[in-house]
Amino acid sequence: MHAFPVVTRFLNRSLTLALLLPLLLWMSMANAATTTLLVMGDSLSAAYGIERQAGWVNLLSQRLGDEVKVVNASISGETTSGGVTRLPELLGQHAPDIVLIELGGNDGLRGLSPKQMRRNLSTMIEASQEADAEVLLVGIEIPPNYGQAYTQAFKTVYRDLAEQYEVPLVPFLLDGIALKDDLMQDDGIHPTAEAQPRMLENVWPELKALLPKQVAATAE
C-alpha cells in the first residue's frame, strides 16, 4: 500500500534532475569564458593592411576558444599617450583578468621621448594592476633612424619596466620577422598575414603562464 508514494517521489526526483541537468549544462557553457584578456596595441595588433581575422590577436582568440574572452582594443597609429587616455574606461568596461600592452612603436617612429613613453607605460601597468589584472608587456624595436643612443634608450624602456613591476616581457613582437622581406608588407613596418602565426608564437610562451593552467594546456 505504501509503494506508490515511494515510486511517485522517486519519479518526481528523477524528473526534476532531468529538467535541471540541461539547465546546469547551459549555465556552465554560458559561464565558460571566465577569463578576459584585454589587448592594448597599435597597428601591429590591429591587423593593419591585412584581413582582421588573419591578425595574430584573432588567431589567439581562435586558439583559446570560448574559455577566454579576447577584447582587442588595438588601434592603428596608437601611441602610449593614447593608450593611457583610453585604458581607464576599458578597464571599467571589461574588468579584464589580463592586460596585454603592445605600445610604443609609434612613439619611436615619431621620435617621441623615451622618458615620456616610460611614464605612460608605467601608468598603464599600475592602472591595470590596481584593477587586479595581470600584465604582459610586449616590446618592439625600431630602426636606427634617430641614432644608436635613442634606439638603445627606447629598447631599454621595456626591460626596465618589466623588472620594476615584475611583469613578464616579450622582448620583440617581430622577432624572426622584421628582417625577412617576404614576411613584411611593402612599407617595411607592418608584417604580412603569413607572419601573424609567428607573432602569436612569440607572445604565447609568456602569455600562457598567465592563463589558467587548464586553459593553457588545452590551447597548446
N, C-alpha and C positions, 0 to 999 in steps of 0.2 A: 504493500500500500504506500510505502514511503519512497519507492523507487522513482516515481515520476517527477517529484520535486527535485531530486538529486540530478536526474537526467536533464531536467529543464535548466537548472543552474549551470550545469556543465556546458550545455548548448549555448546559453546566453554568454558565458565567458568566452567560449570559442568564437562566437560571432563578434563579440567586442574586440578580441585580439585580431580577428580577420580584418575588421574595419580599421583598427589602429595601425597595423603594420604598414599599409600603403602610406598613411599619413606621416608616420615616423620616417619612412624612407624618403618621402618628398621633402620633409623638413631637413633631413640630413643632406640631401642634394642641394637644397636652397642655401644652406649654410656652409657649403663645401669650400667656397672661396674665403677662407678665414684669414688669409694674409693679403695685404695690399702693398704693392710696390709702386712708388711714385718716381718717375724718371724726369729729372730736370736737366734738359740738354739743349744743344743747339742743332744746327743743320745735320751734324753727323748722326744724331739720334732721331732726327725728324725725317729721315729718308729723302734728303734733298736730291732732286734730279732723277729719282727712280720711283717706281710704284711703291706706295706706302707699305703695302703688305709684304714687300720684299725687304724692308728695313730690318735691321738686327733686333730692334725692340719688339717688332711684331713677331719675328722668329722666336724670340724669347717667350713671348706670350703663348705662342703655339706649343712650345716645349713644356711650359708649366701647366697648361691646360686650365681646367676650371678651379683648381685648388688655390690659384693665386690670381688676384685681380691686378693687372698691369695698367697703370694710368700713365700714358705718355704725354707729358706736358711740355715736350720739347718744341722749340720754335726756331726756325732758321734765322740766323743773324743775331740770336740772343747773346748778350754779354752777361758777365757776373752781376753787373748793376741791375739789369733787367730781372735776373733770377732772384735777387734779394727782394725786389719790389713785388714779384708775383708769389713767392713762396708762402707767406703767411696765410693768404686766402686758400691756397691749395692744401695746406696742412689742415686747416679747419674744415674744409670741404670733404677731404678724403680720409683723414686720420690714418695715414699710412704707417705700416709697420717698418718699412724700409724706404729710405730716400736715396736714390742713386743720383749723384751730382756729376754731370759731364758738361762743364762750362769752363770758359777761359780762352778757348781758341780764337774767338772774335776779339777778345781783349788784346791778344798777342798780335793778330793780323792788323789791328789798328794802332799798335804801338802804345797802348794804354799802360799806365803804371802797374808794374807787378805788385807794388805795395798795396795799391787800391784793390787789385784783384784778390790779394790775400785777405784783406779786410772783408771784402764781400763774401768770399768763400767761407771765412771764419763765421760770419754772421749766419750764413745758411746752415752750416754744420751745427752751430749752437742752437738755432731755432728748431732744427729737426730733432736734436737730442732732447731738448726741453719738451718736445711733443711726444717723447717716448718712442722715437723711431731710431732704428739702426741706420747708419750712414755708410754708403760705399762711395768713395771718391774715385773718379775716373779721370786720369790725366791725359794731356795732349802735348805734343811737341810742335814747335813752329820752325819754319825755315830761318836761316841766319840773316834775314834781311836787315835787321836792326843791330847787327853786331853780336859778337860772341858773349859779351857781358850781359846784354839784355836777354839773349836766348837762355843762358845759364840761370839767370835770376828767375826767369819765367818757369823753367823746368823745376827749380828747387822749391817753388811755392807748394806744389802738390806733396812732395816728400815731407817737407817740414810740417804741413798741416796734418798729414796722416799720423806723424809721430806725436804731435802736440795733442791731438784729440783721440789718439789711439783708435783710429778707424782704418779699415782695410783700404788698400790703394791698388788700382790698376794703373801702372805707370804710364802706359801709352796705348790708347784705344786702337791706334792704327799700326801697331807693331806687326811687322811682316807684310804690311800692305802699302804703306806710304811711298816706298821706293820702287814699287812694281807698277810700271806704266799700264799693264793690262788690267790692274785692279783699281785704277784711278780714272775718274772722268777727265775730260779734256781740260778742265780748269786746273788740274793738278792738286786740288784741295779736297774734293769730295770723292769718296770711294764708290765704286760701281756696285750693282746688285750682286755680282759674283763675289764681292769682298765681304758682304754682310755676314755670312756664316762664320768667317774668320773673326770678325769683330765680336760676334757673340761668344766665340770660344775664348777670346782674350778676356772677356768680362766674367765668364762663367765660373772659373775656379774661385774667385773671391766672392762672387755673389752667392754661390751655393752654400757657403759656410754660414750665411746669414739666414737662410731659409730653414723651415722646419725639416728635421732630418728625413722624415718620410717623404716629404715633397721633393727634396733634393735627390733622394735615392730613386724615386720614380721617374724623375726628369733626366736622369743620366742616359 
